[in-house]
Amino acid sequence: MKKLIISIMLTNAILLASLCSQTLPTENLSEKIDSLMALQQKPDEPGGVITVIHNNKVLHQKAYGVMDWEEGTKMTENSLIDLASVAKQFTAFAILLLEEQGKLDLDADIRQYLPELPEYEYTITVRNLLQHTSGIASTDLLRVFGDIHFDVEWTHQDDINLIKKYAQLNFEPNTSFEYSNGGYALLASIVESTGGMHFAEFLRENIFEPLGMNSSMVNYTAGQDLQHMSKGYRSIPDGFEHISSVNDFSYGPGNVLSTLNDMILWGQNFLNPKLGNEQMMERIFNPYNTLENGDSIMYTYGFYVRTHRGLRAVSHQGGVPGFTSNLAIYPDENLVIIVMLNNESIRSIAMTNAVAGLLLSDKFTPVEPEKPKVEIPLATEKAEPFQGTYRMEDGMEMTFAIEGDEFWILLPGDTRLRLYPYSETSFLMKEIEVFVSFIPENDGEVNQMIWRQHGRDNHASRLIETEPLTQEQLALFAGDYYQPYLTTDYPVLLEDDRLKIMMPSSIKRYLGFESVQLSHIRDDLFATDFLGMMEFTRDDNGQVNGYTIFSVGRLKDIIFLRK
């Protein structure tokens, strides 16, 4: 009996210690969060909703601002907000439910469930789609490069048709990570093929209704009841502009609409699962897979898993024109923070982190202050080897030059910035907080430079002067070209002794340029001023027959053929 009593006492002590370790400073929490939002928007401006859940108890839930700025309609806890890419967690959860039901295998070839897809060069698994390691191109970039504007009506089937049309993979599956909306569109189709019903119906019957999320829905077709739907805005000098889409009905990667009250139920399910189980949550909360090179994949099932100030953070952000959202889970603290905004000018991740800071500051790893950087006089004779033009890996060129007793950089667009020396080889651009470090070789020559910004190092190499191409040589590259999968024209023109690629109207509209200038590097290799590096290709007879743009983010090795 004594042993039993001691065992019970120990168990209670451990439980009490666990609860104490999860105690958070909640005094005046709502007032503090209100103050954070007050710094971002006024009560009569577009805002959003925020909730904080700890140990499955709601510590804060509130709506801010207006859902319709023109009409002045207040945002409420039952206003629908577009979750954008936060919707991916619902798609991934549906896949996990189907796996649990024995209806699909995560390591099966996706063509087992979608036989209408092209026969790709490599096998792509369901798991590849879930973790963004499939190589499937992202449909948002395909639309931009295919001259498909975002204000035209667009459906899920349009997404699938586009994926089938663009049969080229970015890379061999599981050799790289590249976020892909196309992959999650395919997952939605797999839910339909294995679940035996429309994706919207599956989410309603298997996720929304069991959790009581009675207002949540998939915006998959026109004519649904959207009377409580918020409008999405961005700030402009004289107010706000309504920019949210009314014609996008694609789903899988996005287009789930939900409310604050519903998302509280969704957040609580991660802490105390009514749907799924604790084992499923552990799979979501922990990275478990690696790429072929051994690198860990920090994306699990609709969530990134990262360390934030020393704490495990499981989160996903979403953004579409006019809306931005973020859902963050701190599993070891039993904490969920959800921020959903109809004002894209407010950063949902920054707001989430600010709220987390109110609660977890005592648990966060302290940020060590940087050692003070002391400016030193410019030693012009030692800086002379740094002068010249360098090219970044993405093709951007910059020129460094000494003028009097000052060191300057010339950036694209004729932007000139002064460099302030902090060591014999390191300089700071104060205006944009960029550090530049030059790397002398053993013989004193300098051919490499590191551009450090936002904690990331980008490498650049000195441009070696080559004999410029003649007008006749440049003319060999000019001509009519097109992207064969997207059937979109990308002609190359020769004007004023410079080659340039003309862009379709969608790129001008969404990326802000109508052409890219080409700078010759060597042989058939060129740098562009906006799209990185590219190279012309030749046929067996040595005639120019196309070109390849190497990388534009979520699209790799884009092929263009000569007509």
C-alpha positions, 0 to 999 in steps of 0.5 A: 500500500505504501508503495502504491501511495508513493507511486501516486504521489510521484505521478502527481508530482511529475504531472504538477511539474509538467503543468508548472513548466507550461505556465505562461505569463498571461496577465493582460495578454489581450490588452497587449495583443490589442496594442500590437494590432493597434500599431498595425491598423486603425479600427475602421481599417481592414484587420483580421482575427487572432487567437491564442490557445494554451493547454487547449484553453482559449486565452485570447480570441478577437476580431479587429477592424473591418471585413468590408472597408467600403461598407464599413462592415466590422470583422467578426469571429464568424467572418470568413477569411481566405487561409491561402496556403494554410489550407495545405494542412487540411489537404495533408490531413485528408491524405493522412486520414485516407492512409489510416483508412488503408485507402492509399500508400504514401510511397506509391507512385502517384500514377497509381491513383492518377493514371491520366498523368504523363509518364514522368521520367522518374517515379513520383510518390504521394510522399514526394508531393506532401513534402515538396520533393516531387519536382512538379512545377508550381502552378502559380509560376506556370500561370505567370510564365504561361501568360495566364492572368490571375483575374480570369476564372480558374478551376481545380481542373485548370490546375490539373490540365496545366500540370499535365501540359507542363510535363517537365520536372524541376529535378529528380524526385527527392533530390531537392526541396522546392515548394510546389502548389502543383504538388498539392493540387495533385494531392487534392485529386488523389483525395478525390480518387481514393476518397470517392467524393469531391475534395470539398465534400471530403473535407466537410464530412471528414474534417469540418463536421467532426470538429464542428467547423460548420462555417468552413468551406472549400471555395471550389465554384461560383454561387456558394453562400459567401455572405460572411466573406471578408474582402482582401485589401492592401494599403495605398496612399489614399486608403485601401484597395480591394484586390482579392480574387473572385474568380479563383476556384482551384483547391488543394494548395489553397482556397479554404475559407474559415472563421476565427471560431472554426480555426480555434477548433482546428487549433485545439485538435492539435493539442488534444486530438478528437480527429486523428490521434497523438501518433498522427500529431507526432508525425506532423510535429517532427521531421522524419525524412531526408533527401538523397544527399542526407539533408533533413526535410523540414516540411512534414504534412502541410507544416514546416518544423523549425526552431524559433529562438530555441523552441520547436515551432510547427507552422505554415504561413499563407498569402494571396492578394489581400489576405495573409495568415499564419498558424503556429504550434509550439508543441512542447509548450502546448501553445497554438497561435493563429493570425488571419488577416484581410490586410496584406500590408500587415505581416502575419508571421511578424504578428505571430512571432510578436504574440509568441514573444509575449508568452514565451520570452522567458523560454526563448534562447536569448539573442546574443547581441552582435559585436559592435562594428567599428568603422575604420578609415578607407585604405585606398591602396588596399581596396584597389584590388577590389575594384571591378565588376562582379556577377552573382550566381543569379546573374546580377552584376555590380561594379565597385570603384574608388572615388577619392577617399570613398568606396562605391558600388554601382547596382543595376538601375544606376543605383549608387551606394557608398561602402563603409569599411569595417575591416581591410576586406569587409564593407557595409552598405548602411542603406540596405544593411548588406555586408560585402567581403572580398576574398584575396587569393594567395597572390593578392588577386581578388576574384571572389566576393561574398554578399551577406544579407538577412543572414545569408551568404551569396557568392559572386565572381569577378567578370573576366573581360571577353571580346564582345560579340559582333553585331553579326554574332549577336544576330545569330541568337535573335529570332522567334522562340516559344515555351513548348509546354505553355505555348507562349512566345518569348522572342529574342530581339537585337536592338542597339547592339544588345539582345533582349527577351520579350516577356508576355503580358502576365510577366509585365503585370505581375513581375514588373518588367516587359523584357530582360537584357542579355549580357554575354559571358562566354560561348552561348552563356548569358546573364539576364538582368531579372531572370538569372542565367540562361544559355542558348542551345544548338542542334547537331549542325551547330545552329541555335535552336533554343535556350534554357533559363536555369532558375526562376525560383519554383521553376527550373531549367525552363526550355524555349525552342526556336520556331 
